[in-house]
């Protein structure tokens, strides 16, 4: 039985991964920061509250483990220093401990499509293409990737998920709520493309790289393999929710000032806004497309079911938990 430790295990992806690994009888240790909300973790989880600033404590906790899956990350922040502390410095610290801990055999880093940046056209980006991250988040993830490639002394695997949806996800939740209220927002007037992946499929990909020598020292995009227009995504969501929505198109020239207002309002509420200037940079891109050919060749991977079915399952979970 493989012994797995997951950082960020109380978050959306981490909790789903922990649940699936526990169901498959793996010995899973869930690293969680003190005072974190653990409602998404299954009741039988082995939760360990950690202080990531305490190297000795971390080193002791990693003894007798076999694989680190580093999911913990900061996706939104006000300043670069915040991204640097969590996404770069914590990754480097864990990698250093990985190098020094003989029992650990693989370091799996959950990065992001944002690290690679958008494609130039409809031709999907591949893992070997030049990276051009456009957000602070993407740049921090790419920096962490490069540290792993340069400093890892044992096998590593980097997985770059595209936009992930599913039970427990809170960003897509806002879109679900808007469409349920018969409103959908479009950025600009040009056709925009994106890839998606359901969290259930993403966690399958992660698990299949564990202990897989063909995945060692490799980078993989994780996508369901389909290129969706934003309009097609909204149409699928409308069918999943059994509703319709009015499509509002916001001229791109208005997105930036709208983001400034959003940031101003969030500042006075002492919150980090979901919609900000960093998000505008991403929304204006036309081609958030990657190839999943490499991961398909590794695992013979195919998406478990169609987009509309998975959106409906997500909606049912939101309703069951009282999120909608």
Secondary structure, DSSP 4 states (H G I P E B T S, - for coil): --EEEEETTTSHHHHHHHHHHHHTT-EEEEEEETT---TTS-TT-EEEEE-TT-HHHHHHHHTT--EEEE-------SSHHHHIIIIIIHHHHHHHHHHH-TT--EEEEE--HHHH---SSSSPB-TTSPP---SHHHHHHHHHHHHHHHH-SS-EEEEEE-EEESTT-SHHHHHHHHHHTTEEEEESSS--EE-EEEHHHHHHHHHHHTT-GGGTTEEEEE--S--EEHHHHHHHHHHHHT---EEEEEPHHHHHHHHHHHHHHHHHTT---SS-HHHHHHHT-SEE-B--HHHHHHH----SS-HHHHHHHHHHHHHHTT--
